[in-house]
Amino acid sequence: MKSFLHVFQQKFFLIGLGVVLLVGTIMAFANMGSTVSPTPKDLPVALVVADAGQLGPMIAEKIQGIETPLKWTVLDSEQAALDALAKEEYYAAVVLPQELSAQLATLQSPAPKQAEVTLYVNQGKSLTAANLASGVIEKIVAGVNTQLREQTLAVVKQRGNMLSTELASVLAAPVKLTSTPLHPVGSNSANGNAPAVLTQLTWFCSMIGAVMMFLAASKNAHGKNRVAVLLGQMIAGIAVIAVGVLTVLGITTGILGLELPDFWQVALFMMFAGYCFFLLQTTLLSWIGLGGMPLLVLVFFFGAPVLSLPKEMLPLITQDWLYSWLPLRFSVDGLRDILYFGAGDNLSDPMWTLGGIGTAGVVMILASAIKTRLAKKQAGLVSSN
């Protein structure tokens, strides 16, 4: 019996329970805290009212008055909406055409015609949010169709007319919603999450590389020229990141079938982002030591689930305290632009931000040499005493 109870009497048993409790709690919050019940709120959607008649503005007012998870912004023209979609400002855009009132007026005529409304779905910004916005808009248009149908049938009944075959066919959907996908994500893109997945792999590769290069440089931690060692460490990181990125892309494209518009453009951006990550991680390790490793791991585990969801579907606390500063999201933004928007105007902001992170990392890494020198002097004073 004593042998059986031996394990339970050891302090490591209680320590083990505490560690499991702590790690389980952290991982539960990291993996599900922000994504267990994603609720969309204020998804930005554009609305263009080109109709010069009365019905277009009335329908627009009705659309905006319905309580939905969408946040409507009225734009002046269809081209303005297309430009805004290309700049990733909206998940979708609805265009009420100039002839909408005239088309709907034919419901009271002998030659009724179906009115047409255009819906642009911005898949590249976020396939999840774009599809959600599209579904909400389809339901709104279905409600408008129901109201138009009831109003038209009431007029027909009041006049004592027979319902013609033509009118019956049109009343099935008085307003036809034509959906057009923009900046499509394609079929082999991890369901539109390729930017997030590639970023996660890049962060992990750079994290392992940063730890390995830190350990290699630590072999000469007390050398005379610490700055030279740190410079060598940073230059070695370039090779490590390049190998990691090319390995990731080689496997994901060559074996797993991931489709890229331009392999080398994606590779170069991932190397740039990965090296900025490397410098950030090396900064932490240079000042804290291997004790900074858990922080890097926590950033990975807390950030990974968040990157796969649009910002508007995250809890406010996650938006303010995690998403707003998460370094990985700037890589996701850049890759999204390259993969789905043709490396347009949206690429400069994430590149400048990542470049700023990397530049600050270089300064802080070199500054850590001063800390090492001061530690050596203090150790010398202590030993001399």
BATORKOL-517732 format. One line per 10 residues: number of its first residue (from 1); their letters; for each residue x, y negated, z negated of C-alpha. Coordinates in steps of 0.001 Angstrom, whole numbers. Layout:
BEGIN
NUM> a> X:Y:Z ~ ...
//
This chain:
BEGIN
1> mksflhvfqq> 0:0:0 ~ 2876:-2351:-840 ~ 4366:-1703:2593 ~ 1051:-2543:4190 ~ 741:-5816:2264 ~ 4383:-6753:2824 ~ 3698:-8691:6019 ~ 825:-10635:4457 ~ 2996:-11660:1527 ~ 5652:-13287:3692
11> kffliglgvv> 5703:-17051:4212 ~ 5985:-16478:7954 ~ 2460:-15044:7940 ~ 1037:-18314:6613 ~ 3315:-20324:8880 ~ 2135:-18231:11830 ~ -1498:-18873:10948 ~ -813:-22599:10724 ~ 1021:-22683:14029 ~ -1718:-20721:15799
21> llvgtimafa> -4350:-23048:14320 ~ -2421:-26142:15411 ~ -1592:-24881:18903 ~ -5124:-23556:19444 ~ -6607:-26891:18430 ~ -4266:-28885:20664 ~ -4748:-26607:23674 ~ -8531:-26579:23275 ~ -8622:-30378:23351 ~ -6026:-30518:26123
31> nmgstvsptp> -7791:-28122:28481 ~ -11437:-28830:27724 ~ -11673:-32031:25699 ~ -12160:-34244:28754 ~ -13748:-31769:31154 ~ -16099:-29504:29179 ~ -19086:-31680:30082 ~ -18156:-34159:32818 ~ -20936:-36729:33226 ~ -20818:-39036:36249
41> kdlpvalvva> -21433:-42693:35525 ~ -21207:-45765:37741 ~ -19882:-43989:40827 ~ -19147:-46904:43215 ~ -21251:-46772:46379 ~ -21616:-49430:49085 ~ -24914:-50570:50610 ~ -25214:-52474:53891 ~ -28571:-54091:54774 ~ -28319:-55014:58441
51> dagqlgpmia> -32108:-54944:58940 ~ -33450:-58394:59735 ~ -37045:-57374:58967 ~ -38869:-57084:55653 ~ -38763:-53323:55119 ~ -34963:-53028:55000 ~ -34494:-55422:52047 ~ -37508:-53849:50306 ~ -36003:-50363:50643 ~ -32609:-51679:49502
61> ekiqgietpl> -34197:-53214:46415 ~ -36004:-49956:45658 ~ -32798:-47943:46078 ~ -30881:-50168:43681 ~ -33704:-50154:41157 ~ -33729:-46393:40713 ~ -31767:-45172:37698 ~ -28943:-42992:39017 ~ -25243:-42382:38231 ~ -24425:-44644:41191
71> kwtvldseqa> -23188:-48223:41045 ~ -24310:-50103:44137 ~ -22406:-52938:45804 ~ -24004:-54781:48729 ~ -21633:-55505:51613 ~ -22129:-57753:54629 ~ -21532:-55337:57495 ~ -20952:-51740:58463 ~ -17342:-52542:59368 ~ -16781:-54034:55922
81> aldalakeey> -18070:-50790:54420 ~ -15776:-48690:56603 ~ -12783:-50841:55634 ~ -13650:-50519:51942 ~ -13989:-46749:52276 ~ -10548:-46605:53885 ~ -9181:-48513:50886 ~ -10731:-45918:48555 ~ -13068:-48448:46952 ~ -16250:-46368:47301
91> yaavvlpqel> -17250:-42715:47337 ~ -19985:-43322:49914 ~ -21735:-46036:51893 ~ -25350:-46346:53051 ~ -26129:-48464:56125 ~ -29695:-49649:56763 ~ -29578:-50498:60504 ~ -30801:-53681:62148 ~ -33757:-51929:63805 ~ -35000:-50186:60647
101> saqlatlqsp> -38138:-52311:60161 ~ -39017:-52027:63853 ~ -38612:-48248:63748 ~ -40769:-47876:60639 ~ -43443:-50125:62165 ~ -43989:-47506:64870 ~ -45586:-45251:62240 ~ -48734:-47327:62736 ~ -48521:-47128:66527 ~ -49532:-44471:69089
111> apkqaevtly> -45823:-43707:69691 ~ -44258:-43202:66236 ~ -40493:-42899:65991 ~ -38212:-41664:63258 ~ -36078:-44328:61601 ~ -32395:-43588:61066 ~ -30159:-44473:58121 ~ -26427:-43735:58130 ~ -24585:-42267:55150 ~ -20782:-42272:55130
121> vnqgksltaa> -19284:-39754:52685 ~ -15731:-40569:51599 ~ -14450:-37048:50964 ~ -10791:-38015:50640 ~ -11357:-40245:47609 ~ -12824:-37306:45689 ~ -14736:-34431:47226 ~ -16535:-33787:43945 ~ -17712:-37365:43450 ~ -18468:-37920:47150
131> nlasgvieki> -20667:-34825:47322 ~ -22391:-35827:44099 ~ -23093:-39323:45436 ~ -24300:-37833:48714 ~ -26718:-35538:46876 ~ -28145:-38428:44839 ~ -28614:-40554:47964 ~ -30369:-37677:49766 ~ -32817:-37417:46868 ~ -33428:-41171:46965
141> vagvntqlre> -34166:-41064:50699 ~ -36450:-38081:50128 ~ -38371:-40194:47612 ~ -38616:-43060:50119 ~ -39917:-40602:52714 ~ -42561:-39353:50320 ~ -43785:-42894:49673 ~ -43830:-43784:53379 ~ -45687:-40569:54150 ~ -48352:-41259:51551
151> qtlavvkqrg> -48788:-44867:52687 ~ -49096:-43870:56347 ~ -51590:-41087:55630 ~ -53658:-43503:53537 ~ -53823:-45951:56479 ~ -54763:-43154:58891 ~ -57513:-41988:56542 ~ -58802:-45523:56020 ~ -59066:-46047:59776 ~ -60801:-42717:60222
161> nmlstelasv> -58272:-41619:62816 ~ -57052:-38140:63484 ~ -53449:-37314:62591 ~ -51634:-36880:65888 ~ -49073:-34164:66472 ~ -46389:-36791:67109 ~ -47116:-38610:63856 ~ -47256:-35386:61862 ~ -43826:-34447:63172 ~ -42351:-37841:62272
171> laapvkltst> -43968:-37898:58828 ~ -42003:-34782:57860 ~ -39092:-37235:57475 ~ -39970:-40819:58447 ~ -36385:-41839:57606 ~ -33677:-39567:58957 ~ -30468:-39656:56926 ~ -27452:-39032:59136 ~ -24450:-38023:57054 ~ -20952:-38649:58398
181> plhpvgsnsa> -17896:-37401:56453 ~ -14902:-39721:56423 ~ -11290:-38855:55560 ~ -12141:-35139:55337 ~ -10126:-32959:52987 ~ -10144:-29926:55285 ~ -10789:-26287:54490 ~ -7360:-25347:53079 ~ -6757:-28096:50555 ~ -7630:-26515:47179
191> ngnapavltq> -11149:-27919:47580 ~ -9735:-31428:47862 ~ -7540:-31009:44767 ~ -4252:-30526:46633 ~ -2860:-33910:45409 ~ -3503:-32940:41775 ~ -2132:-29416:42147 ~ 1028:-30562:43939 ~ 1562:-33260:41309 ~ 1243:-30762:38471
201> ltwfcsmiga> 3799:-28483:40104 ~ 6123:-31445:40696 ~ 5895:-32554:37055 ~ 6592:-29030:35832 ~ 9593:-28583:38144 ~ 11026:-31962:37147 ~ 10454:-31158:33467 ~ 12403:-27894:33700 ~ 15107:-29648:35709 ~ 15342:-32487:33176
211> vmmflaaskn> 15792:-30037:30298 ~ 18439:-28020:32159 ~ 20408:-31117:33200 ~ 20152:-32488:29656 ~ 21612:-29278:28253 ~ 24369:-29337:30867 ~ 25236:-32950:30021 ~ 25099:-32228:26304 ~ 28164:-30020:26691 ~ 30067:-33273:27048
221> ahgknrvavl> 27925:-35290:24637 ~ 30971:-36574:22743 ~ 33183:-37187:25740 ~ 34980:-40492:26183 ~ 33058:-41622:29262 ~ 29456:-40934:28355 ~ 28130:-43250:31087 ~ 29841:-41174:33787 ~ 28269:-38033:32360 ~ 24830:-39631:32441
231> lgqmiagiav> 25349:-40798:36023 ~ 26319:-37262:36993 ~ 23234:-35964:35198 ~ 20965:-38309:37158 ~ 22603:-37499:40504 ~ 22323:-33769:39790 ~ 18632:-34364:39189 ~ 18189:-35398:42834 ~ 19324:-31971:44008 ~ 17186:-30192:41417
241> iavgvltvlg> 14041:-32107:42420 ~ 14684:-31585:46132 ~ 15027:-27823:45661 ~ 11926:-27698:43457 ~ 9749:-29683:45870 ~ 10853:-27758:48958 ~ 10245:-24477:47133 ~ 6747:-25542:46082 ~ 5815:-26774:49557 ~ 7410:-23793:51263
251> ittgilglel> 5302:-21369:49215 ~ 2049:-23351:49275 ~ 2170:-24017:53030 ~ 4043:-20992:54353 ~ 2459:-18288:52187 ~ -700:-19730:50627 ~ -1848:-21630:53716 ~ -2053:-25187:52389 ~ -2560:-27593:55286 ~ -514:-30818:55390
261> pdfwqvalfm> -756:-33604:57980 ~ 3029:-34163:57853 ~ 5227:-31764:55881 ~ 8238:-34058:55526 ~ 6232:-37131:54663 ~ 4583:-35208:51830 ~ 7925:-33684:50817 ~ 9700:-37038:50647 ~ 6957:-38605:48551 ~ 6930:-35618:46191
271> mfagycffll> 10721:-35872:45861 ~ 10381:-39577:45084 ~ 7618:-38998:42515 ~ 9400:-35962:41092 ~ 12648:-37862:40639 ~ 10824:-40704:38885 ~ 9289:-38066:36606 ~ 12778:-36613:36072 ~ 14137:-40003:35014 ~ 11213:-40573:32649
281> qttllswigl> 11637:-37134:31098 ~ 15421:-37513:30858 ~ 14910:-40825:29061 ~ 12842:-39132:26407 ~ 15349:-36314:26026 ~ 18289:-38714:25893 ~ 16816:-40670:23011 ~ 14969:-37953:21091 ~ 16747:-34787:22177 ~ 14978:-31489:22711
291> ggmpllvlvf> 12425:-32687:20176 ~ 10911:-34629:23082 ~ 10135:-31412:24949 ~ 6773:-30845:23183 ~ 5690:-34340:24221 ~ 6436:-33553:27872 ~ 4493:-30312:27619 ~ 1551:-32097:25993 ~ 1473:-34676:28795 ~ 1281:-31793:31263
301> ffgapvlslp> -1491:-29896:29472 ~ -3575:-32969:28659 ~ -3086:-34488:32093 ~ -3651:-31474:34334 ~ -7430:-31085:33715 ~ -7997:-34837:33983 ~ -6355:-35129:37406 ~ -8912:-32860:39094 ~ -11875:-35093:38214 ~ -12741:-38604:39395
311> kemlplitqd> -12249:-41311:36804 ~ -15989:-42034:36593 ~ -16699:-38491:35395 ~ -14312:-38683:32442 ~ -15288:-39752:28913 ~ -14509:-43399:28163 ~ -11964:-42413:25525 ~ -10095:-40357:28128 ~ -10217:-43191:30643 ~ -8827:-45717:28160
321> wlyswlplrf> -6352:-43632:26165 ~ -5071:-41090:28696 ~ -5977:-41749:32329 ~ -4986:-45429:32212 ~ -1293:-44705:31539 ~ -835:-41100:32701 ~ 2240:-41082:34977 ~ 996:-38107:36986 ~ -2043:-39964:38309 ~ 115:-42347:40349
331> svdglrdily> 1568:-39370:42189 ~ -1957:-38056:42769 ~ -2993:-41437:44196 ~ -53:-41487:46572 ~ -498:-37918:47773 ~ -4225:-38491:48262 ~ -3473:-41399:50553 ~ -911:-39420:52555 ~ -3055:-36300:52864 ~ -6457:-37839:53585
341> fgagdnlsdp> -6031:-41532:54475 ~ -3056:-41491:56800 ~ -580:-43184:54437 ~ -2302:-46548:54660 ~ -2425:-49584:52403 ~ -3224:-47462:49348 ~ 287:-46014:49162 ~ 2199:-49116:48086 ~ 707:-49499:44600 ~ 1488:-45974:43349
351> mwtlggigta> 4963:-46134:44883 ~ 5748:-49432:43154 ~ 4451:-48073:39862 ~ 6456:-44871:40136 ~ 9495:-46871:41219 ~ 9101:-49088:38165 ~ 8927:-46025:35933 ~ 12072:-44615:37539 ~ 13986:-47896:37314 ~ 13119:-48294:33645
361> gvvmilasai> 14233:-44695:33163 ~ 17679:-45385:34650 ~ 18166:-48374:32352 ~ 17068:-46476:29261 ~ 19184:-43417:30091 ~ 22315:-45528:30450 ~ 21392:-47421:27291 ~ 21337:-44135:25401 ~ 25128:-44061:25798 ~ 25272:-46991:23371
371> ktrlakkqag> 23305:-44951:20859 ~ 25774:-42082:21245 ~ 28751:-44420:20810 ~ 27277:-45955:17663 ~ 26583:-42486:16286 ~ 30219:-41519:16909 ~ 31481:-44640:15140 ~ 29214:-44021:12191 ~ 30354:-40408:11996 ~ 33977:-41593:12054
381> lvssn> 33363:-44006:9202 ~ 31675:-41313:7169 ~ 34481:-38821:7736 ~ 37146:-41419:6853 ~ 35406:-42067:3550
//
